Amino acid sequence: MYRKNTFKEICSEVIIEPWEFGEPEPESTVDLSEFNVLYTMGLHDNLNILKKASKIKWIHSDSAGVEAMLNEDIQNSDVTITNVKGCTSVPIAEHTIAMLSSLARGVPTIIRNQINKNWMEIPVIYIEKSTVGIIGYVHIGFEIAKRCKALGMRVIGCRRNPDKKNKEYEPADLIMGMDQVDEVLSQSDFIVLALPFTKETSNFLNKERLNKMKKGSYLVNVGRGNTIVDGDLIECLSNGHIAGAALDVFEVEPLPKDHPFWQLENVIVSPHNAYNSSKHLDRVMELFLQNLKLFSDGKPLMNVVEKKLGY
């Protein structure tokens, strides 16, 4: 749908350098010294290319996460960074609901029993009237909350600014500050992590906080892999304090084949795929083209990242 000519209607020159996911960054085949816009994989790009593209003024990330590119030089520079915030909120929310339902209805056990042709009754829990705590209650968290309310759940949002509410419709029954996160953990039957990658969120869910979760509760992580201390979570999943977890993001990706998460029967592993949908490319390209037109016209861009905060 989005051919090179679509961009050339706005840009005087367009260069496309293919970069396969998981492969080393390719060497540029052209002179980049006059280019001022860069579209890249923000989650994986450390921006070494800027050594050859000194006139770049705006960098657009095709992921919401931009941690790889936020080195000290970039943070202190005048370069503007934008991301795809909002484009992935609905797919991630849909994925989260699928995981909550799967954990509640014992789907991991159902699948194993099917493979082994084992017919047996499976314990399940009631989603309606249960409490879900959404830690990182912003765009993604809001979309998750809307869907949880439709299932009859009590929703607690947890965010840095608890006084900020959606003016048109606020699905959360209660919004608490990050300084009250322990209270959220202790009240919730389900915890959803939708936190960004920052210094403050690194190792956020450690042994101390995991033990403050309600016994027998469930965890879903659709934020960043660095927010959980893997060893501490494995211990809580193994001793039954946490009944199960659905994990879409990991500190090391792809998840190593010898990682214990693969073997735990109460864990659902998905390959950082919550953001994905059949409309993903359309959404991100539409946003980028809108921003490209704004940039060309000298107007403020959408989805500008606060570089010091990291999102």
C-alpha positions as CSV (number, residue, x, y, z in Angstrom):
1,M,0.0,0.0,0.0
2,Y,2.8,2.4,0.9
3,R,5.1,2.5,-2.1
4,K,8.2,4.6,-2.4
5,N,6.3,7.1,-4.5
6,T,3.9,7.8,-1.6
7,F,6.9,9.2,0.3
8,K,8.3,11.0,-2.7
9,E,5.2,13.1,-2.8
10,I,6.5,14.7,0.4
11,C,10.2,14.0,0.3
12,S,12.7,15.1,-2.3
13,E,14.7,11.9,-1.8
14,V,14.0,8.6,-0.2
15,I,16.5,5.8,0.6
16,I,15.4,2.4,1.8
17,E,18.0,0.2,3.4
18,P,16.5,-3.3,4.3
19,W,17.3,-4.6,7.8
20,E,16.1,-8.0,8.7
21,F,15.1,-8.5,12.3
22,G,17.8,-10.2,14.4
23,E,20.5,-9.5,11.8
24,P,23.4,-7.0,12.3
25,E,22.7,-3.5,11.1
26,P,23.6,-3.2,7.4
27,E,26.2,-0.9,6.1
28,S,24.7,2.0,4.2
29,T,25.2,1.9,0.5
30,V,24.7,5.7,-0.1
31,D,25.9,9.0,1.1
32,L,23.6,10.0,4.1
33,S,25.2,13.3,4.9
34,E,22.3,15.4,3.6
35,F,19.4,13.4,5.0
36,N,17.4,14.9,7.9
37,V,14.8,12.2,8.6
38,L,15.4,8.6,9.8
39,Y,12.8,5.8,10.1
40,T,14.2,2.9,12.1
41,M,13.7,0.0,14.5
42,G,13.8,2.0,17.7
43,L,13.8,-1.0,20.0
44,H,17.0,-2.3,18.5
45,D,18.8,0.6,16.9
46,N,21.7,2.3,18.8
47,L,21.9,4.9,16.0
48,N,25.5,4.2,14.9
49,I,24.3,5.4,11.6
50,L,24.2,9.0,12.8
51,K,28.0,9.1,12.4
52,K,27.3,9.1,8.7
53,A,24.2,11.2,8.9
54,S,25.0,14.3,10.8
55,K,22.1,16.4,9.6
56,I,19.4,14.2,11.0
57,K,16.8,16.3,12.8
58,W,14.0,13.8,13.4
59,I,14.1,10.0,14.0
60,H,10.9,7.9,13.9
61,S,10.8,4.6,15.7
62,D,8.5,1.8,14.3
63,S,8.1,0.5,17.9
64,A,6.8,2.2,21.0
65,G,10.0,1.3,22.8
66,V,13.0,3.5,22.0
67,E,15.4,2.5,24.8
68,A,18.3,1.3,22.5
69,M,18.6,4.7,20.9
70,L,18.4,6.9,24.0
71,N,22.2,7.2,24.6
72,E,23.6,10.3,26.4
73,D,24.4,12.1,23.1
74,I,20.9,11.7,21.8
75,Q,19.3,12.8,25.1
76,N,21.4,16.0,25.0
77,S,20.9,16.7,21.3
78,D,18.2,18.7,19.5
79,V,17.2,15.6,17.5
80,T,13.5,14.9,17.9
81,I,12.3,11.3,18.4
82,T,8.8,10.0,17.7
83,N,7.3,6.6,18.1
84,V,4.2,4.5,17.3
85,K,2.5,5.1,20.7
86,G,-1.2,4.5,20.2
87,C,-0.9,2.4,17.1
88,T,-0.4,-0.8,19.1
89,S,-2.7,-0.1,22.1
90,V,-5.7,-2.0,20.8
91,P,-3.8,-5.2,19.7
92,I,-2.0,-5.3,23.0
93,A,-5.2,-4.9,24.9
94,E,-6.8,-7.7,22.9
95,H,-3.8,-9.9,23.6
96,T,-4.0,-9.1,27.3
97,I,-7.7,-10.1,27.4
98,A,-6.8,-13.4,25.6
99,M,-4.1,-14.1,28.2
100,L,-6.3,-13.2,31.2
101,S,-9.1,-15.5,29.9
102,S,-6.6,-18.3,29.1
103,L,-5.1,-18.2,32.6
104,A,-8.5,-18.1,34.3
105,R,-9.9,-21.0,32.3
106,G,-6.8,-23.2,32.5
107,V,-6.1,-23.1,28.8
108,P,-2.4,-24.1,29.2
109,T,-3.5,-27.3,31.0
110,I,-6.3,-27.9,28.4
111,I,-3.7,-27.8,25.6
112,R,-1.3,-30.2,27.4
113,N,-4.1,-32.6,28.1
114,Q,-5.3,-32.5,24.5
115,I,-1.8,-33.3,23.3
116,N,-1.6,-36.2,25.8
117,K,-5.3,-37.3,25.1
118,N,-6.0,-36.8,28.8
119,W,-9.6,-36.2,29.7
120,M,-9.9,-34.5,33.1
121,E,-11.7,-31.7,34.9
122,I,-9.7,-28.5,35.1
123,P,-9.9,-25.9,38.0
124,V,-11.0,-22.5,36.8
125,I,-11.6,-19.1,38.3
126,Y,-14.3,-16.5,37.8
127,I,-13.3,-13.4,35.9
128,E,-16.5,-11.4,36.6
129,K,-16.2,-9.4,39.8
130,S,-12.5,-10.2,40.1
131,T,-10.0,-7.3,40.4
132,V,-7.4,-6.5,37.8
133,G,-4.5,-4.1,38.6
134,I,-3.0,-2.4,35.6
135,I,0.4,-1.0,36.4
136,G,1.4,1.5,33.8
137,Y,-2.1,2.9,33.2
138,V,-1.6,5.1,30.1
139,H,-2.6,4.5,26.5
140,I,-2.3,0.7,26.5
141,G,-3.6,0.4,30.0
142,F,-6.7,2.5,29.1
143,E,-7.6,0.1,26.3
144,I,-7.0,-2.9,28.6
145,A,-9.2,-1.4,31.2
146,K,-12.1,-0.8,28.8
147,R,-12.2,-4.5,27.9
148,C,-11.8,-5.6,31.5
149,K,-14.9,-3.5,32.4
150,A,-16.8,-5.2,29.6
151,L,-16.1,-8.5,31.4
152,G,-17.4,-7.2,34.7
153,M,-14.1,-6.8,36.3
154,R,-13.1,-4.3,39.0
155,V,-10.3,-2.2,37.5
156,I,-7.5,-0.4,39.4
157,G,-5.1,1.7,37.3
158,C,-1.7,2.6,38.7
159,R,0.3,5.4,37.2
160,R,2.8,8.2,38.0
161,N,0.1,10.9,37.9
162,P,-3.1,9.4,39.5
163,D,-5.0,12.6,39.2
164,K,-5.0,12.5,35.4
165,K,-8.3,10.9,34.1
166,N,-9.9,10.5,30.8
167,K,-12.5,13.3,30.4
168,E,-14.9,11.4,28.1
169,Y,-14.8,8.0,29.7
170,E,-12.8,6.6,32.5
171,P,-13.0,2.8,32.8
172,A,-10.9,2.4,35.9
173,D,-12.9,2.1,39.2
174,L,-9.9,3.5,41.0
175,I,-6.6,5.2,40.0
176,M,-3.7,5.0,42.4
177,G,-0.1,6.4,42.3
178,M,3.0,4.4,41.8
179,D,3.8,5.0,45.5
180,Q,0.7,2.9,46.2
181,V,1.7,0.0,44.0
182,D,2.1,-2.4,46.9
183,E,-1.6,-1.8,47.7
184,V,-2.5,-2.5,44.1
185,L,-0.6,-5.8,44.2
186,S,-2.2,-7.0,47.3
187,Q,-5.8,-6.2,46.1
188,S,-5.6,-7.7,42.6
189,D,-6.5,-11.2,41.4
190,F,-4.8,-10.3,38.1
191,I,-1.8,-7.9,37.6
192,V,-1.1,-6.5,34.2
193,L,2.3,-4.9,33.7
194,A,2.3,-2.2,30.9
195,L,5.3,-0.3,32.0
196,P,7.9,1.4,29.7
197,F,11.6,0.7,29.8
198,T,13.2,3.2,32.2
199,K,15.8,3.1,35.0
200,E,12.9,3.3,37.5
201,T,11.1,0.3,36.0
202,S,14.2,-2.0,35.8
203,N,13.7,-5.0,38.2
204,F,10.4,-3.4,39.3
205,L,8.7,-6.7,40.1
206,N,11.3,-8.3,42.4
207,K,10.9,-10.9,45.1
208,E,9.7,-8.3,47.7
209,R,6.9,-7.0,45.4
210,L,6.0,-10.5,44.0
211,N,5.4,-11.6,47.6
212,K,3.0,-8.7,48.1
213,M,0.8,-10.0,45.3
214,K,-2.4,-11.8,46.4
215,K,-1.7,-15.6,46.9
216,G,-3.0,-17.5,43.9
217,S,-3.1,-14.4,41.6
218,Y,-2.0,-14.2,38.0
219,L,0.5,-12.0,36.2
220,V,0.5,-10.7,32.6
221,N,3.4,-8.7,31.2
222,V,2.9,-6.8,28.0
223,G,5.3,-3.9,28.9
224,R,9.0,-4.5,28.9
225,G,11.1,-7.6,29.9
226,N,13.4,-5.6,32.2
227,T,10.5,-5.0,34.7
228,I,10.6,-8.5,36.1
229,V,13.4,-10.3,38.0
230,D,13.1,-13.7,36.3
231,G,14.5,-15.8,39.1
232,D,12.2,-14.3,41.7
233,L,9.1,-14.8,39.4
234,I,10.1,-18.5,38.7
235,E,10.4,-19.1,42.5
236,C,6.9,-17.6,43.1
237,L,5.4,-19.6,40.2
238,S,7.0,-22.8,41.4
239,N,5.9,-22.5,45.1
240,G,2.3,-21.6,44.1
241,H,2.3,-18.1,45.5
242,I,1.5,-16.9,41.9
243,A,-0.9,-19.3,40.1
244,G,0.3,-18.5,36.6
245,A,1.8,-15.9,34.2
246,A,1.5,-14.9,30.6
247,L,4.7,-13.2,29.4
248,D,5.1,-11.5,26.0
249,V,8.3,-9.6,26.7
250,F,11.7,-10.7,28.1
251,E,15.0,-9.2,29.1
252,V,16.7,-11.4,26.5
253,E,14.9,-11.9,23.2
254,P,14.5,-14.3,21.6
255,L,14.0,-16.1,24.9
256,P,16.9,-18.6,25.2
257,K,15.8,-22.3,24.6
258,D,17.2,-23.3,28.0
259,H,15.2,-20.7,30.0
260,P,12.9,-22.2,32.7
261,F,9.9,-20.2,31.5
262,W,9.6,-22.6,28.6
263,Q,9.2,-25.6,30.9
264,L,6.9,-24.2,33.6
265,E,3.4,-25.6,33.1
266,N,1.7,-22.4,34.5
267,V,3.4,-20.0,32.1
268,I,2.3,-18.9,28.7
269,V,5.2,-17.6,26.6
270,S,4.5,-15.5,23.5
271,P,7.3,-14.1,21.2
272,H,6.9,-10.3,21.8
273,N,3.8,-10.5,19.6
274,A,1.1,-8.7,21.6
275,Y,1.5,-5.5,19.5
276,N,0.9,-7.3,16.2
277,S,-2.3,-7.2,14.1
278,S,-3.4,-7.5,10.5
279,K,-3.6,-3.7,10.4
280,H,-0.3,-3.0,12.1
281,L,1.6,-1.8,9.0
282,D,-1.3,0.4,7.9
283,R,-1.5,2.1,11.3
284,V,2.2,2.8,11.7
285,M,2.6,4.0,8.1
286,E,-0.4,6.3,8.4
287,L,1.1,7.9,11.5
288,F,4.5,8.3,9.9
289,L,3.1,9.9,6.7
290,Q,1.0,12.3,8.8
291,N,4.2,13.2,10.8
292,L,6.2,13.5,7.6
293,K,3.8,16.1,6.2
294,L,3.9,18.0,9.5
295,F,7.7,17.9,9.4
296,S,7.7,19.1,5.8
297,D,5.4,22.0,6.8
298,G,7.5,22.9,9.8
299,K,4.7,22.0,12.3
300,P,4.9,20.2,15.6
301,L,5.1,16.4,15.4
302,M,2.8,13.8,17.0
303,N,4.1,11.2,19.5
304,V,7.2,13.1,20.5
305,V,9.2,11.1,23.0
306,E,10.4,12.8,26.2
307,K,14.0,11.7,25.9
308,K,14.9,12.2,29.5
309,L,11.9,10.1,30.6
310,G,12.5,7.4,28.0
311,Y,8.9,7.4,26.5
